[in-house]
Amino acid sequence: MKSRLSLVLAAFVALSPAAPAFAQDSAKLGDLERKVDLLTQEIEKLKLGESADAPAAGKAVSGFAPASSKVYFARPSKVSLGGYGEFTVTAPSKRKQNGDPSGLKKQADLRRVVLYTGYKFNDWILFNSELEFEHAGSGDGGEVRGEVAVEQAYLDFRFHEKIGARAGLVIVPLGLVNEVHEPTAFHGVNRPSVEQWIIPSTWRENGAGVFGDIGPVSYRSYVLAGLNAKNTADPKTDGFTSNKAFRGGRTEGTNSSIEDLAWASRIDVTPVPGVTAGAGLYVGQSDQGDLTASVPVTLWETHAAADWRGASFKALYAEGRIGNADSLNIAQGNTSAAQNSVGSRLFGGYAEAAFDVLTLVEKNKGQSLSPFFRYERYDTQLKTPGAFAKDPANSRVEYTLGATYKPVPQVAVKLDQQWKRNQARTGVNQWNLGLAYIF
């Protein structure tokens, strides 16, 4: 018995030093596992590039919306990815303003899916681009059946915070929505009509210029390929029209005619955080050698935006002029009887107010719910050449009442009602529902 007890005690004594050694080995093993996990994460980042830890689409730089700004916050020698999209449902009234049948039907549309791709070469040179797929594809029927288009593709050279150079396919720096056109950045399922038909969003063109920030002042100034006043086959443009003004004269970067150039500039002042006021100007020729008379174009706008404790306000006014509109009408085959004269003068403006009611809730978890109201007044034929009659349908007033709900800042659910009126009494009201996102 004593010999057995002696053997057990001897074994216990012999093994007792192994206990702390085993515990030490276990700690080392756990530390090794953590290091392997960290190394695996780093390998995944190398495989995925900057997208593995890309900045969130929440910050914006001057002239760009949050998703398109991501490359500016990326690390050098890294690719940046971002994007946005929107799905919409529209339900127009069965009756026009005058009581006649509208002939319009309800529609659901994957309006657009957009991918931003950028690359930061170093601290002062970067590339940024925007590729857009509209209406779920591209096929027969033109834009109605969808199209694929490059909306931005440019190089930035930032010599200093106060001045940089930009060249490529750039967005014309006018208005509140043309540059910042991501659907989570504005209220309403549809962009303001003034910023579709007076300032033709998304208006982009081949060009080059300078940009920068000087204290509370930011600016952009570009020399651009001019508009095409007359309809042309190459580049394919519809030219200026009575109801869409300049919109049909955009070449959108496709074989842009540069017989005539244009100059576009804007300046914005932010005196205090949340308050911005500014103005933009576009001037240039637009005949592009296709007309015997020159067609000078001028478009200017002034705008303001303010946010304070959940309340927001936006306002914009724009006015444009088209020189030698009578000669352009003759070249386009427009007649007084058809009332399809190009407007020699056009204007538009809107005011919008919104309030995030969830700012009144102490614990809203980053959500927002913003009822809003927008009033718009615009006319693409405010004035026509003396020999050409105006179409009263082009003098329009719109009211939009709705709400935007954001469960997170990058996702928006929108619902609104639009009342559309014109002097010909042919306006058609409609309901709109939208689902939008950015990343």
HELIX and SHEET records of a PDB file:
HELIX    1   1 LYS A    2  LEU A   15  1                                  14    
HELIX    2   2 ALA A   18  LEU A   48  1                                  31    
HELIX    3   3 GLY A   49  ASP A   53  5                                   5    
HELIX    4   4 ALA A   67  PHE A   73  5                                   7    
HELIX    5   5 GLY A  142  ARG A  145  5                                   4    
HELIX    6   6 PRO A  183  ALA A  185  5                                   3    
HELIX    7   7 VAL A  194  TRP A  197  1                                   4    
HELIX    8   8 ARG A  247  GLY A  249  5                                   3    
HELIX    9   9 ALA A  325  GLN A  332  1                                   8    
HELIX   10  10 VAL A  357  LEU A  360  5                                   4    
HELIX   11  11 PRO A  392  ASN A  394  5                                   3    
SHEET    1   A17 LYS A  78  PRO A  92  0                                        
SHEET    2   A17 GLN A 107  LYS A 120 -1                                        
SHEET    3   A17 ILE A 125  GLU A 134 -1                                        
SHEET    4   A17 GLU A 147  HIS A 160 -1                                        
SHEET    5   A17 ILE A 163  ILE A 171 -1                                        
SHEET    6   A17 ARG A 204  ILE A 214 -1                                        
SHEET    7   A17 VAL A 217  ALA A 225 -1                                        
SHEET    8   A17 LEU A 261  VAL A 269 -1                                        
SHEET    9   A17 VAL A 275  GLN A 285 -1                                        
SHEET   10   A17 PRO A 296  TRP A 308 -1                                        
SHEET   11   A17 ALA A 311  ILE A 322 -1                                        
SHEET   12   A17 ARG A 345  PHE A 355 -1                                        
SHEET   13   A17 SER A 368  LYS A 383 -1                                        
SHEET   14   A17 SER A 395  VAL A 408 -1                                        
SHEET   15   A17 VAL A 411  ASN A 422 -1                                        
SHEET   16   A17 GLN A 430  ILE A 438 -1                                        
SHEET   17   A17 LYS A  78  PRO A  92 -1                                        
END                                                                             
